[in-house]
């Protein structure tokens, strides 16, 4: 017998939604998605660019696993507002990070002599007579 909260939350739509089986599946996937990039990095099995791509892809897939199995976000109509609020949060965080980087870059340019790093040595040398 279901409670009114479970019926309202739409827990019947996905059979593993909020069950031990769902949590164990998510946990095992999270462990695999952590162990594989760790092994790749520690054993040096790929070149640096391949490692960067592999670790990034594993991180993205792991975020999706966490959102689906632990936060129970999916494409159902009942979760639409939760997904929208998550996307809005990501947008606000991106604005904060981009603004912070912009401000730090601007401060750096205003406090230095505006010479690009690759020309710094040529700028500092005295002309020969």
N, C-alpha and C positions, 0 to 999 in steps of 0.2 A: 504494500500500500504506500502510495507516494504522498508526501506532504504537499501543501499548497505552494510552498516556495519552490520545490523541485519541479512541479508542473509549470509554474510561471517562468522559471529559469530555462526551460527547454532542455532538461537533462536527458530526455528520452530520444532526442534527435541523433545523438552519437552514442553508441553502445558502451564505449570506454570512458565517457565523460565523467570525471570525478571518481573513478574506481581505482582500486589497487592495481589492477592490470594496466590501466592508463598511466598511472604514476610510475610503475616499474618500467614500462616501455619507454617513457620519456627519460627516466633516469639512465637506462642502459644506452639509449641513443646519445644522451649528453656525455656519458663516459666515453663512448666510442669517438664522438666528435671532439673530445678533448685529448684522448690518447693518441689518435692518428697524427694530428699536427705536431704533438709533442715528440713522437717517435721520428717523424720526418725531420724536425729541426735537430734533435739530438744526434741522429745518425748521419745527417748530411746527405740524405738520399737524393735530393734535388738541388739544382743550382739556386742561387739566391732569388732570382725572379720567380722560379717555380715555387719556392717556399712561400714567397709573399702571396702569390695567387692561391696556393693551397690552404694556407692558414686563414686568409681572408674568406675564402669560400666556406671553409669549415665553420668559421665564426658566424657567417650569415645564416647557414643552415642551422647552427645551434640556437641562434636567436629565434628562428621560426619554430624549432622544436619546443623551446621554452614557452613561447607564446601559445602554442597549440596545446601541449600536454599539461602545462602547469598553470597558465593563466586562462586556459580554455577559450581563447579567442579563435574564432573560425569565421566562415563566410555566411553563417546563418543570419537571418533577419534580426533575431533577438540580440545578437552581438554587434550589430552595426554601429551603435553609438559608442560602445567600448572601443571598437577599432578606430572610429573617428577621433575619439579623445586621445588615443595613443598616437595617431598620426599628427594631431595638433601638437602634442607634447614633443614629438620628434622635430617638428618644424620650429618650435620655439627654441629648443636646444640648439638646432643648427644655426638659428639667427644669433644666439648668444655666442656660440663658438666662432662663427664667421666675424661677428663684430669685434670680439676680443682679439682675434688674429689681425684684423684690419687696424685696430687701435695700436697694437704692439708694433706692427710694421710701420705705421705712421710715426710713432714716437721714435723708433729706431732711425728712420730716415731724417727726422728733424734734429736728432742729437748727434749724428755722425757727419762726416764731411761729404757725403753723397757720392763717394767714389766707389764704383762696383768692386767687389773683392778681387776679381781677376786683373784689374788695372791698378790695384792699390800700390804694388811695388814700383810700377813705372811712374806713378804720380809722385812718389816720395823721393825718387832719385834726382840728384842735381844734374843739370845739363852739362855735358862735357864741353870744354873750351878748345 
